[in-house]
């Protein structure tokens, strides 16, 4: 397995192990749910790597199935933390329509073919959901300390990665005409993925880190 794959898997593992603090600290349900998603992500990524590098088989079907779970969980996660009724309706509509959209696309393209269209749509809405959470932070009358707010760091990680993912897959047909550019952009894409999981890790550990800093003064 290439070294970058090990680095990526390590970043997912660290994020998942960090997220387990949500159970130890008895954090809200939505953070525990996100921790479970990270655990499933780690399992999927390990299985995908074994299929490709161990058995030389396609893992597209695995990612195609996981996308339905991943993006739907994101929507439900934000549904739990965004109080605005209007924004909740957008999230509820996504939870209703996205599985139908996913099913139609998979039937047309085939479950074993890579579906960049679903990734592009899912990435767009993931960024939108995170921006909706930013709006909640800006408009809330409460005083929020961002450095100790797990949801803020999770949203930030998602904006950084999925904005890049949306751009990359949205221009994939054009990028494929220039192989050298495609390789470089793929490297950037992988780096953004690692950055996202690093921010997830910090998000789950930020309360512990900042509590220890405060107690040391």
C-alpha positions as CSV (number, residue, x, y, z in Angstrom):
1,X,0.0,0.0,0.0
2,X,1.4,3.5,-0.9
3,X,2.6,5.6,2.0
4,X,-0.1,8.3,1.5
5,X,-2.8,5.7,2.0
6,X,-1.3,4.8,5.4
7,X,-1.2,8.5,6.4
8,X,-4.8,8.9,5.3
9,X,-5.9,5.8,7.2
10,X,-4.0,7.0,10.3
11,X,-5.8,10.3,10.1
12,X,-9.2,8.6,10.0
13,X,-8.2,6.3,12.9
14,X,-7.0,9.2,15.1
15,X,-10.3,11.1,14.3
16,X,-12.3,8.0,15.4
17,X,-10.3,7.4,18.6
18,X,-10.6,11.1,19.4
19,X,-14.4,11.0,18.8
20,X,-14.8,8.3,21.5
21,X,-14.4,11.1,24.1
22,X,-18.0,12.0,23.2
23,X,-19.1,8.9,25.0
24,X,-16.6,9.3,27.9
25,X,-17.7,12.9,28.5
26,X,-21.3,12.2,27.7
27,X,-21.5,14.8,25.0
28,X,-24.8,15.4,23.1
29,X,-26.3,12.6,20.9
30,X,-25.3,14.3,17.6
31,X,-21.6,14.1,18.5
32,X,-22.0,10.4,19.5
33,X,-23.7,9.8,16.1
34,X,-20.8,11.5,14.3
35,X,-18.4,9.3,16.2
36,X,-20.3,6.2,15.0
37,X,-20.0,7.6,11.5
38,X,-16.3,8.0,11.9
39,X,-16.0,4.4,13.1
40,X,-18.0,3.2,10.0
41,X,-15.8,5.4,7.8
42,X,-12.7,3.7,9.2
43,X,-14.1,0.3,8.5
44,X,-15.1,1.2,5.0
45,X,-11.7,2.7,4.2
46,X,-9.8,-0.3,5.6
47,X,-12.1,-2.6,3.6
48,X,-11.7,-0.5,0.4
49,X,-7.9,-0.6,0.8
50,X,-7.8,-4.3,1.3
51,X,-10.0,-4.9,-1.7
52,X,-7.7,-2.9,-4.0
53,X,-4.2,-3.5,-2.6
54,X,-4.8,-7.0,-1.2
55,X,-7.1,-8.6,-3.7
56,X,-6.9,-6.3,-6.7
57,X,-10.6,-5.9,-6.8
58,X,-12.8,-2.9,-7.4
59,X,-14.1,-1.0,-4.3
60,X,-16.5,1.3,-6.2
61,X,-19.5,-0.6,-5.0
62,X,-18.4,-0.1,-1.4
63,X,-18.0,3.7,-1.8
64,X,-21.3,4.0,-3.8
65,X,-23.2,2.4,-0.9
66,X,-21.4,4.3,1.8
67,X,-22.2,7.7,0.1
68,X,-25.9,7.2,0.9
69,X,-25.1,6.6,4.6
70,X,-22.5,9.3,4.8
71,X,-24.4,12.2,3.3
72,X,-27.7,11.3,4.9
73,X,-26.0,11.1,8.3
74,X,-24.5,14.6,7.8
75,X,-28.0,16.0,7.1
76,X,-29.4,14.3,10.2
77,X,-26.5,15.5,12.3
78,X,-27.1,19.2,11.3
79,X,-30.8,18.7,11.7
80,X,-30.1,18.1,15.4
81,X,-28.1,21.2,15.9
82,X,-29.8,23.9,13.7
83,X,-32.8,25.4,15.4
84,X,-34.2,27.4,12.4
85,X,-37.4,26.0,11.1
86,X,-36.8,27.1,7.6
87,X,-33.3,25.6,7.5
88,X,-34.7,22.4,9.1
89,X,-37.1,22.1,6.2
90,X,-34.1,22.1,3.8
91,X,-32.4,19.3,5.8
92,X,-35.6,17.3,6.0
93,X,-36.2,17.7,2.3
94,X,-32.6,16.5,1.6
95,X,-33.2,13.4,3.9
96,X,-36.3,12.6,1.9
97,X,-35.0,13.3,-1.7
98,X,-31.4,12.3,-1.5
99,X,-32.0,8.5,-1.1
100,X,-34.4,8.6,-4.1
101,X,-31.9,10.6,-6.1
102,X,-29.1,8.2,-5.1
103,X,-31.2,5.1,-6.1
104,X,-32.1,6.5,-9.5
105,X,-28.5,7.5,-10.3
106,X,-27.2,4.1,-9.2
107,X,-29.8,2.2,-11.3
108,X,-28.8,4.3,-14.4
109,X,-25.0,4.1,-14.0
110,X,-24.7,0.8,-12.3
111,X,-23.7,0.0,-8.7
112,X,-20.2,-1.1,-9.7
113,X,-19.4,2.1,-11.7
114,X,-17.9,5.1,-9.9
115,X,-20.6,7.8,-9.6
116,X,-18.9,11.2,-9.4
117,X,-22.3,12.9,-9.8
118,X,-23.5,11.7,-6.4
119,X,-20.3,12.9,-4.8
120,X,-20.6,16.3,-6.4
121,X,-24.2,16.8,-5.2
122,X,-23.4,15.4,-1.8
123,X,-20.3,17.6,-1.4
124,X,-22.3,20.7,-2.4
125,X,-25.0,20.0,0.2
126,X,-22.4,19.1,2.9
127,X,-20.8,22.6,2.4
128,X,-24.3,24.2,2.4
129,X,-25.2,22.4,5.7
130,X,-21.9,23.6,7.3
131,X,-22.6,27.2,6.2
132,X,-26.1,26.9,7.6
133,X,-24.5,26.0,11.0
134,X,-22.2,29.1,10.6
135,X,-25.3,31.2,10.1
136,X,-26.6,29.8,13.4
137,X,-23.4,30.8,15.2
138,X,-23.6,34.3,13.8
139,X,-27.3,34.9,14.6
140,X,-27.5,33.2,18.0
141,X,-27.8,35.6,21.0
142,X,-25.7,33.1,23.0
143,X,-22.0,33.7,23.6
144,X,-20.1,30.8,21.9
145,X,-16.5,30.1,22.6
146,X,-15.4,28.6,19.2
147,X,-12.2,27.1,20.5
148,X,-14.2,24.7,22.7
149,X,-17.0,24.1,20.3
150,X,-16.7,20.7,18.6
151,X,-19.5,21.4,16.1
152,X,-17.6,24.5,14.8
153,X,-14.4,22.5,14.1
154,X,-16.4,19.7,12.5
155,X,-18.2,22.2,10.2
156,X,-14.9,23.9,9.3
157,X,-13.3,20.6,8.4
158,X,-16.3,19.8,6.2
159,X,-16.2,23.2,4.4
160,X,-12.5,22.8,3.7
161,X,-12.7,19.3,2.3
162,X,-16.1,19.2,0.6
163,X,-15.6,22.6,-1.1
164,X,-12.5,21.0,-2.7
165,X,-14.4,17.8,-3.4
166,X,-17.2,19.7,-5.1
167,X,-14.7,21.6,-7.3
168,X,-12.6,18.6,-8.1
169,X,-15.5,16.3,-9.1
170,X,-17.4,19.1,-10.7
171,X,-14.5,19.7,-13.1
172,X,-13.5,16.1,-13.5
173,X,-14.3,15.7,-17.2
174,X,-12.2,18.8,-17.9
175,X,-9.4,17.8,-15.6
176,X,-9.1,14.3,-17.2
177,X,-7.9,16.0,-20.4
178,X,-4.8,17.1,-18.6
179,X,-3.3,14.1,-16.7
180,X,-0.5,16.0,-15.0
181,X,-2.9,18.6,-13.6
182,X,-5.3,15.8,-12.5
183,X,-2.5,14.1,-10.5
184,X,-1.5,17.3,-8.8
185,X,-5.1,18.2,-7.9
186,X,-5.7,14.7,-6.6
187,X,-2.8,15.2,-4.3
188,X,-4.4,18.4,-3.1
189,X,-7.7,16.6,-2.7
190,X,-6.0,13.9,-0.5
191,X,-4.3,16.6,1.6
192,X,-7.7,18.4,2.2
193,X,-9.1,15.0,3.3
194,X,-6.4,14.6,5.9
195,X,-6.9,18.2,7.1
196,X,-10.6,17.5,7.5
197,X,-10.0,14.5,9.8
198,X,-7.4,16.5,11.7
199,X,-10.0,19.1,12.4
200,X,-12.5,16.5,13.4
201,X,-9.9,15.1,15.9
202,X,-9.4,18.6,17.4
203,X,-13.1,19.2,17.5
204,X,-13.6,16.2,19.8
205,X,-10.5,16.9,21.9
206,X,-10.8,20.7,22.1
207,X,-12.7,20.8,25.4
208,X,-10.1,18.6,27.0
209,X,-7.2,20.5,25.6
210,X,-8.6,23.9,26.5
211,X,-9.7,22.8,30.0
212,X,-6.1,21.6,30.7
213,X,-4.7,24.9,29.4
214,X,-7.1,26.9,31.6
215,X,-6.3,24.8,34.7
216,X,-2.6,25.3,34.2
217,X,-2.8,29.1,34.7
